[in-house]
Amino acid sequence: MRFAMRFSVFCSVVGLLFIAAIPLLLDAENNTFWMLFIARVLIYAIAATALNIVLGLGGLVSLGHALFLGIGMYSVALSSYYGIESGWVHLLFTCFLCLGIGLMTGLASIRTSGIAFIMITLAFAQMGYFVIVSLKQFGGDDGLSIAHHSDFSGLVLDSVASVYYVAWLVLVASVYWIFKLRSAPFGVVLRAGRLNPKRVMSVGLSVRHYQLAAYVISAVLCGVAGLLMANLNAYASPSSMSWMVSGELIVMVVLGGLGTVVGPVLGAVAYLGIEEVFKSYTEHWMALLGLAILAVALAGKAGILGVLRTLSSKCLHASGVVGVTEQQK
């Protein structure tokens, strides 16, 4: 079992390194579409990883995380509108707003659970959507174009390649942090609270405090994904706050592997990849996408990562690698 876990970690590292090498393998001038697509996948993977903190580890089904994605996008767009080009200022606005709004909405939402929590988070996201739509001077429902990309002391996110590599670095840092968080005391309490909150509270720990902290951290990380998305598209739209975007993030997390480290990344790659393939063949791609998601759900509760772990374990046992390793121990 330990060998299989190490094998999955090795495959994850190899996969992330391969993603980093993709721009070198592709001719950026002739493969702009694929560069844009993979950069978009990386950004959604960051947002899905952020949601996994509250959904996978904390057990809170948030249907309003698109709000923080939109806040990140409009932090760049509104700053650019007033001529602010500094990426550090964009990042500061993003983190400050996501932290503040995440704390306020979290304090109201954490008091509930189940369907009530889902509906409250959805309501907050819809409120954010209608606030942005009502701001006609900033484009309203038409959105707002971005003239000045984020400039991080010479590193300007004005090209697909620059956004690609920054998104990759943020994703790698997020995945590594989640890997450490799962076994850290904070992560252990968070996961225990998802399984049995009464038992956690019986030892003097407040599950709500841990869930609120996880919710705020998740909001800030999702806002960073929005900042990158704004620079990639050079445009911010109220549709980024739609409940459908939140639903897509939930599907990515569940599809890849709920509560796992690299599951959300696999979910983002699979969801957006399958969507792009089906779009090229038929107008009814959504029906096919639903069937594909259903097939993965029926194949295993742990999502794509669970299916891959099962297959790799069977292959290792069939080849005798695991047996030899256990005998050596």
Rosetta blueprint (number, residue, H / E / L):
1 M L
2 R H
3 F H
4 A H
5 M H
6 R H
7 F H
8 S H
9 V H
10 F H
11 C H
12 S H
13 V H
14 V H
15 G H
16 L H
17 L H
18 F H
19 I H
20 A H
21 A H
22 I H
23 P H
24 L H
25 L H
26 L L
27 D L
28 A L
29 E L
30 N L
31 N L
32 T H
33 F H
34 W H
35 M H
36 L H
37 F H
38 I H
39 A H
40 R H
41 V H
42 L H
43 I H
44 Y H
45 A H
46 I H
47 A H
48 A H
49 T H
50 A H
51 L H
52 N H
53 I H
54 V H
55 L H
56 G H
57 L H
58 G L
59 G L
60 L L
61 V L
62 S L
63 L L
64 G L
65 H L
66 A H
67 L H
68 F H
69 L H
70 G H
71 I H
72 G H
73 M H
74 Y H
75 S H
76 V H
77 A H
78 L H
79 S H
80 S H
81 Y H
82 Y L
83 G L
84 I L
85 E L
86 S E
87 G H
88 W H
89 V H
90 H H
91 L H
92 L H
93 F H
94 T H
95 C H
96 F H
97 L H
98 C H
99 L H
100 G H
101 I H
102 G H
103 L H
104 M H
105 T H
106 G H
107 L H
108 A H
109 S H
110 I L
111 R L
112 T L
113 S L
114 G L
115 I H
116 A H
117 F H
118 I H
119 M H
120 I H
121 T H
122 L H
123 A H
124 F H
125 A H
126 Q H
127 M H
128 G H
129 Y H
130 F H
131 V H
132 I H
133 V H
134 S H
135 L L
136 K H
137 Q H
138 F H
139 G L
140 G H
141 D H
142 D H
143 G L
144 L E
145 S E
146 I L
147 A L
148 H L
149 H L
150 S L
151 D E
152 F E
153 S L
154 G L
155 L E
156 V E
157 L L
158 D L
159 S L
160 V H
161 A H
162 S H
163 V H
164 Y H
165 Y H
166 V H
167 A H
168 W H
169 L H
170 V H
171 L H
172 V H
173 A H
174 S H
175 V H
176 Y H
177 W H
178 I H
179 F H
180 K H
181 L H
182 R H
183 S H
184 A L
185 P H
186 F H
187 G H
188 V H
189 V H
190 L H
191 R H
192 A H
193 G H
194 R H
195 L H
196 N L
197 P H
198 K H
199 R H
200 V H
201 M H
202 S H
203 V L
204 G L
205 L L
206 S L
207 V H
208 R H
209 H H
210 Y H
211 Q H
212 L H
213 A H
214 A H
215 Y H
216 V H
217 I H
218 S H
219 A H
220 V H
221 L H
222 C H
223 G H
224 V H
225 A H
226 G H
227 L H
228 L H
229 M H
230 A H
231 N H
232 L H
233 N H
234 A L
235 Y E
236 A E
237 S L
238 P H
239 S H
240 S H
241 M H
242 S L
243 W H
244 M H
245 V H
246 S H
247 G H
248 E H
249 L H
250 I H
251 V H
252 M H
253 V H
254 V H
255 L H
256 G H
257 G L
258 L L
259 G L
260 T L
261 V L
262 V L
263 G H
264 P H
265 V H
266 L H
267 G H
268 A H
269 V H
270 A H
271 Y H
272 L H
273 G H
274 I H
275 E H
276 E H
277 V H
278 F H
279 K H
280 S L
281 Y L
282 T L
283 E L
284 H L
285 W H
286 M H
287 A H
288 L H
289 L H
290 G H
291 L H
292 A H
293 I H
294 L H
295 A H
296 V H
297 A H
298 L H
299 A H
300 G L
301 K L
302 A L
303 G H
304 I H
305 L H
306 G H
307 V H
308 L H
309 R H
310 T H
311 L H
312 S H
313 S H
314 K H
315 C H
316 L H
317 H H
318 A H
319 S H
320 G L
321 V H
322 V H
323 G H
324 V H
325 T H
326 E H
327 Q H
328 Q H
329 K L
